Amino acid sequence: MDRPRLFCDSCGMRMEESGDHGGGKQDNPYCKNCCDETGVLKPKSVIRETLIKFYIEKYDYPKTAAENFVDDFMATMPAWQNKQEKL
């Protein structure tokens, strides 16, 4: 039996339960926050804005710092490596 993915390939969120995976599908490499209700990955721009808001609200990052951090972080994630979606 394959082990479930433990971290989202889009945002890095820990996925411990099947409900944490997009669309509730344990084989989905993306979390429920990065997917629509059917498990399809949302556009990079939507996820970027969500992550920026998260870092501002949770960690009190200034907006520019949050934007820079999120852009650098997303560039390392498998879902976004070598992808040039216009933001």
Secondary structure, DSSP 8 states (H G I E B T S, - for coil): ------B-TTT--B--SGGGBGGG-TT-SSBTTTB-TTS-B--HHHHHHHHHHHHHHHH---HHHHHHHHHHHHTTSTTTTT-----
